[in-house]
Amino acid sequence: RRLIGMARATSDHAFNATIWDVVLATEFQGQGLGKALCEQLIRTLLARDIGNITLFADGAVVPFYKNLGFVSDPEGIKGMFLYP
């Protein structure tokens, strides 16, 4: 057995969750497995009544997430970071 992919999110267990990672071994990309991982993660969050799901994505994969229904910067919201 070998791990070929994973997806993870954190949640406040009330309203919000953020997807942090969706990773798939290169040789398994392009087969719909990343999409399946994301869809399962989203279903799990929705089943737990999480209604706001966010993520940060590299520009190269924005189309992938748009195909899953994500939108860029709704209502002009921008991420903010602190690098101490």
N, C-alpha and C positions, 0 to 999 in steps of 0.2 A: 504494500500500500504506500501511496505517496500523496502528499498534499499538493494539489495543483492550483488552488485558489482559495480566496477568502474575502469576506466583506465584513466591516465592523462599523458600528454606530454607538454613540453615547446618547443618553436620554435623561431628562429630568423626571421621568416616570409620571408626568402629568400632561404636558402639552407639546414639548419640543424635543427634537432629536437632530443630531448632526451625523451624517455619514462621513467617516474619516478616511476609510481605505476600501478600495475594491481592487484586488490584486489577482492576476491570473498568469500562470506560467506562459511564456511567449508562445510555445508550440501549441497551446490550447486556445489561443485568442482567435477571434473570427468565427467561432463555432456556436455563438449564442450562449456560452456558459457564463460570461460576465453579466450579460443581461439577465439570465436566470438567477444569478446570485443577488443582483440588485432587486429584482422583482420579489424574491423571497424575503429579503430584508425589509423592503417596504411593506409587504403584506404583514409581516410580523409586527412592525411598528404600528400599523393601522389597527391591527387586531388588539393592540394594547391601548387604543384610543389616543395615540399620538397624532395630532392633526397638523403639525408644522414640522416638515422634514427639510433640512438644509444640507448643503455640502459645499466644499471648496474643490474646484476642479482646475487642472491645468488646461490652458486654452486649447490644446490639441485634442482633448476628450470632451469638450463642451457639446459637440454634436451628439455624442453617445448619450449623454445625460438628457439633452433636449428630446431625444427620441423616447426617453422614458417619462417625459412629461414635466421635467424641471424647466424653469425659466430663469434667465439671467437677471439678477438685481431687481426683484419685484419691488415696486414702490420706491425705487432709487436707493434701496438699502445697500450699504457697502460694508464689507468686513473691516474690522479695525484690529490692530495687532500691537502688542507691547513687547519689545525686545530689550529687556534690562541688561 
